[in-house]
Amino acid sequence: MDRALTLNGVEVRFDVEPRTLLVDLIREEFGRTGTKVGCETGECGACTVLLGGKAVKSCMVLAAQADGASVTTIEGLGEPGELTAVQDAFWEEHAVQDGFTTPGLVMSVTDLLSRNPDPTEAEIRSWLDGNLERVTGYHNVVAAVESAARKLKQGDSWKIEPEVVAGDMVGASVRPREAPEMLRGETDYIADVTLPGMVHAAILRSPHGHATINGIDTSAAAAMPGVIGVFTAADLGFVMPLPVIWVPTDVESHWPPHPSGMVPGGQSLLATDRVRFVGDQVAVVVAETVQQANDALQAIRVDYEVLPAVVDAEEALKRSAPQLHETVPNNLCMSAPLGDKAAADAAIAAAEVVVEETIRNQRIMANTVEARGAIGSYDATTGDYTLWTNVQPVNPIRLLIALYVLGVPYNKLRVIAPAIGSSLGAKGYLFADGPLMLWLAKAVGRPVKWLDTRSSYPRSTPHGRDHVAHATLAGSRDGKISALSVRGFNNLGAYPVINAPGSPRTLIGQSVTGAYDIANPYYEANLVFTNTSPTGPVRGSGRAEAIYLIERMIDRYAGEIGMDPAEVRRINMVKPDQFPYDNHLGWMYDSGDYPGALDKALEMVGYDDLDARRADSRARGKRLGVGIGSYVAAAGVGPSAIMGSKGLVSGTWGSAYIGIEPSGEVSVTTGAQPHGQSQVTTFSQIVAQELGVPLEAITIKHSDTNGALYYSQASYGSRSLSVEGVAVYNACQLIKEKARQHAAHLFHCPVDAVEYGPAKVFARFAPDQAVMTLQQIAFTLWLGWDLAEGMTPGLEAKGFFDPPEFNYPYGTHVAIVEVDEQTGHVELVRYVAVNDFGTVVNPKVVDAQSHGNIALGVGQALYEAVRYDETGALLTDSYSTYPIVRASELPSFELLRTVTPTPNNPLGAKGAGDVSNPPVAPAVVNAVCDALSDLGITSLDMPLQPHTIWRAMSSASAGGAAGSGGSASAGSGGSASAGSGGSASAGSGGSTSAGSGGSASAGAAAAAEPAGAAS
Amino acid sequence: MKEFGYERPAHPTDALAMIAGVAGARFLGGGTNLVDLMKLGVETPAVLIDVTALPYDFVTDDADGGLRVGSGTRNSDLAAHLAVRRRYPALAQAVLAGASGQLRNMATVGGNLLQRTRCPYFQDVTKPCNKRVPDSGCPARDGEHHNLAILGGSDLCIATNPSDMAVALAAFDAVVFVEEPAGPRAVPIADFYRLPADEPQRETTLEPGALITAVALPALPWAANSRYRKARERASYSFAIGSVAVALDVADGMVRDVRIALGAVAPIPWRAYRAEQSLRGQPATEVAFREAADAELEWAQPLRDNRYKVPLVRNLMVRTLIELVQAS
């Protein structure tokens, strides 16, 4: 039936099925892709448009409902090429990072300010609850709304000239250069990429946690309308499973096999005879449309024989547990020790005080609002493959797919990442879907696209954390810690993910001493396979588990000896005169003032003066709690040789190419791969600072393996600025050097007499006569008419940087919470963060990263948990069952930065991307435990949902506090497992007595745990 | 989503004729719940009859001093309406406590009244559910029920009504006006919803094909002293785990009259008549409030994982009453 609506002021006609959603009409029929899809269930708000002038979620509206109405999308705001006051405010306040959720936010805020021109912060946050955001922590978004409200009252006078940065570019909070196109909805993400002749794939995934496949009947599906092909493992031939490339080589380990014989094997592109987790890929349909592919998926018949499953790491080590891989006895991948166990045991035996605790870091997901996708294409004429996919490491996955999965020549594969709607680490892997699309593209002779959905996301994309640690901390009565011994269990899920198995011992194990000088640390990393989704790094990876552990143990110890937890930290922290400091587990801390950061944070919250505040809360039926999280987090991966010694089969150096075009503009290609970190901006600032050229003259290229670089190592683990950024800095030095040499030749003088000034070179003896602009130097080098002996033409350079050591950002965060005595609800009322990232290139960019880290940590502490039942069924596959933090659940954050440059690179910059996440969850949990401490509650497992807290409070007040040494401990309830009643029970379960390295015995020491913990 | 037809009549008589004429036809308001359930396969209507073009988008004063709200009024307009905010503040608060701004911009009053339970088994078509498929069974009693009913449930169903708005309407004795095949009818909200008993698939007393046209809020001057409080798993955007709408008329320290309705504890918005009765004529003290709450909640039949709701709701009632005393 013919219908019409007014889209961005223009009447358009449409004739679609009634089941077509408004968002699909806008995106597919009318090609306005600025409106994004994040969840399809009305929760994320990425698809917000104005319908009749009011913000609505276009995924919850039928296209037919908009018949006759006026619809405004992000493309319809303001004048073409300009920004509205709301958009400009978002830009000014750095409220844009990856940009995926930005159009929805802008539309939503536009509606808010049209009906409430002067909203309070509470009103703004309440309104923003309709828009999910995973990276800004809403902090700068709230600031942008306030700024926009001011601008709107000024009429047009807010439209000022573009900002001009005077003086140093490094250290200036210039507006993100990436943001304007994101704010206009012009940035293309994987969902927005369309190739000529493209067809669509849908992947059939196992609904069972563990089952054998007796047969697959695809005949009915193959006969359905629009279906081009249906494929199973039998069709794939010599395609190999995913490889694993980070494997400690000094301990015994057991793996699924890989046909190459060179590396361990991971997940297969399509399962052969067995599925091992809910989500394992079983079959794939290629059809003309997404709808046809999905319809055909329903017609595939798989004959499963369901097997017993195991979802908990320690359960999986028991002899009676279901076995996942024939080559992995007792499901134990490896048991890797680190440190001097005998010394730790001796120190514990001799200690005055010993605290034991089981620390659970629950399973979480990145659950980015943008899901994943991949498009494969194949040119039969040339044999060239191209993969478009929204992953962090285009070059590494190119190598791995070519070498270990498809077995095709490396130089016949190109990988391109479009804009990425944030990753939080979980777009940093090699996934089974990417190479599958390449194989399909060749098989069907057309480009093939696969786009994930929200409900499929937890089945397709590895999860994070799921770490249980039995920790023993020993010390004296006067507060000095002498030993820390930890048995850690990492739930790897069903298959090892490319880099995940190397992480537990290095990133958790080496980091467990935190900011403290602990003489006798020991860590044992046990990596276990279970019938759950594979796990891997998520923002803060490894260091988050370690810092959560040590910061919780510090508070437990402080409680045990009756000392202020801040004082215990002060006593044990590494002191400024101890650098470089060897933490006895492999890290060499570089620089800092750890107690200084602690004291600054305490001063900011008025730590010594909180009694009145506590009394005020009690008068309102609330309990106030204060929690500290101090941290040191290794960043700047990495020194290639050190990473190699830890088993990583890859270089980790940084690289950059800079070409000064004959016309004078600067083209930079970086080995970093931005996905929301504003590196186009910060790297431009480095170039502008070093070469003295304006930002507008600089172009930064990235995310395409067909670029100017030999190989790009990508962005992950807070390495971009302090490794790849330093490579850019080094390339600038080479450019300057070559410019000077060429100038010296033309000036007929020694090189020593030539200086580089802002965008020019000149002879010191005649600065006004013997001078050439950077463009003139580049032009004459391009002409090549008059070059010195041995001089290469063109003003270009490749810079590299392989750091001598990691760098170590640090800081202290303090959370203040109020726990409602009657509902158990936790409100975060203040959050203070003191961080030191060394030299900072763009303060607002760096602070924005911290905002995201804080929000993610608060979300983990209070809301997030991936849950499975005992059969391996997945219970959390939406934003309602897996809640992420919303605007009204957060306060504005109070940030302070100190600057202690690292000696490990010439910029003095330390990592900043994910390092300030680790202290957040412990600060919040410590605060809640502090609020409940007089009930005898010393430990609670995340997430701290109201019913978890409420039960703990009820049990504690009913049963009285547990005896000395015991702790009232409540499991995080709500899982489907029986008995999640959460009684007050002694929670100390750690054991340090098990033998080292004994694989089969690892499970024997598993302690009885409170029921109901998240699996 | 399964395929379906779509109509948008401009006149009520057309709408009623359409729904009578097509098997499997359903009225569509804003669609924020129905379209979601269609995506999940829980609802599979043959035809959607969009009623938002009918002349039911209004808020007007009734002659008796009450307020009349058209069924097509969007939730955001209802919550923002000055008369609602001044005269029935608990209603405005209840509406604002639900969903998000974008959804309230779409959702209608009529649709809100008829929204379906968020019981996880009802929403999952792979699981049994007596409400969705009569006699298929109810796994909730032994399964995931931490947010299900402690009052008014039956052996067949313990799903809770998810509406915040309806809790406030229950407290104010709202009257729902409907057009049914037999003609127009005014249904007091107390008679609008029905308990599951042995027919959990029937949630209201409406005849098939009934069209809600308006909701009347009777005059109640002391409703200006009313409040809606909602406890949930999170600060925002989630369904209640317990809620109360309370209006209090207090003079000289004595309770002259009181209205209390509870949400998220029963298959219907639960009017706490016993608590009200025990409070009328009593001193407005915390002790009396606690006794009143207990008078209502002693009838609760909590299950393994939802016992927390009893003290939770008791606390909500008492605290809200105390606040209203302080506000008067």
Interface residues (C-beta under 8 A of the other chain):
Chain A: E17 P18 R19 L21 E40 T41 G42 E43 G45 T48 L51 K54 A55 V56 K57 M60 V61 L62 A64 Q65 D67 S108 D111 L112 R115 S126 W127 D129 G130 N131 G621 Q822 T823 G824 H825 E827 L862 Y863 S880 P883 R886 A887 S888 E889 Q945 P946 H947 W950 R951 S954 G973 G974 A976 S980 G981
Chain B: M1 K2 E3 F4 G5 Y6 R8 L28 G31 T32 V35 D36 M38 K39 L48 D50 T52 S76 A80 L96 A99 S100 G101 Q102 L103 N105 M106 G143 E144 H146 A231 R232 E233 R234 A235 S236 Y237 S238 I241 G242 R304 D305 Y308 P311 L312 N315 L316 R319
